[in-house]
């Protein structure tokens, strides 16, 4: 786990960092495992009162590792990827838990986003309670580019943050948008030149509040949203239909070969 996620705890604040900087912190199988394991560990870690989630290197997280896309086209090798409907972590499957685990954490989580947060990387940031974003950060609900849907618990969270037509436009187009746009859409809490430093300062401020009251606030605020169960399952069902399908495979090939895709209509 240490070669994907590092954790240091000081004064009640857990500083969690994605440390696969050479791969722009892309989400491979080991990163998914590390994220799930880390949120599970921190849920029971005595003395943790707030968490800051950030990425080392030039970006927060570039999204799904390219090897995962290749596996989707391999009907045999993708078996572990394709059973997405199995609820392995309460309402969520394993991949969703990499995001949903931070939402479930009993203490506040702040994502410090710089560089890019694309696809699954953006969904990871959505798992936090707050998102502090660098002015030049670039963000995208990018799954449509690869012939897929966002399926890492992003949709129920997005539905609580963004106006419906804006959410649909961002999801259907997959376009990259700015930190300033994210703030206007309700996807960024604030824009700051050094989001990790600011996030750590806010986390320390939270850590100095009554831990009982802070945890009670998070439970109460989490209960404001509608039941996320159907949305989480729908993500998985729709994704399983797409993974490895002719048009999804064509989307990946076209992007890798830098050409216009040749899709077939159903």
C-alpha positions, 0 to 999 in steps of 0.5 A: 500500500505504501507505494500507492498511498502514504498516511501521516497523522499529526495533531488529529489530522491525517495527511493522505497522499497518492504517491504514484507520481510517475503515473500521475497518480492513475488508478490501477488495481493497487491504487484501488486497494490502497484507497479502500484499505486506507479509508477503512483504517482511518475509520477506526484510527483513534485520534483522527479528527480530519483528513486531507486527501491530495496527490504528489507530483504534478496532479491530483489524479489523472483517472483510470490507469490505461491498463484497466482500459485494456483489461476491459476488452479482454473477456477472460482477463476482465472477469474481476472487473466485470462483476460490478453489481456485487455489493462488496462494501454495503451499498457499494462495490469495491471500485465505488468504495475507493470513493464512497469510503471517504464519504462514509468516514466519520470525520471530515475529508478535504480534497486538495486538487491540483493539476488534473482530476479526470474521470475516476480522479475527479470522482475521488475528489467528490468523495471528500466533504470539501474540495480546495482547488488550484487556480490552474487545475483542470477537471473532467467527468471524462468517462464518456471519452472511453465509452463508459459511464462514471461508476465510482459513486460519483453520480449520487454525489454530483446530483447533490451538488450540480444543477441537473442540466449542467451535470448532464452537459458535463457528463455527455460531453466529457469536456475539461473545465476550469477551477473557476467553472468548478467553483461556479458549478458548486464542484469546488469549495474554494480556489487557492494557490496552494490547496494542500496547505490551505486544506491542512490549515482548515483540517487543523481548525476542525481538529480543534473542535469537539470531535463528538460534535464534528462527527455528529455533524457529518452523520447529520449532513450525510443523512440529508441526501436521498438513498444513494443505493439505487444510484450506486447499483445503476452505475454498476449495471450500466457500466457492465453493459458497456465494458468490452462492448464494440463501441466501448472498445472502439472508443479506446482504440480511437483515442489511443490511435488519435483518430476519429471514432467509428461507432455503430448505432444500436 
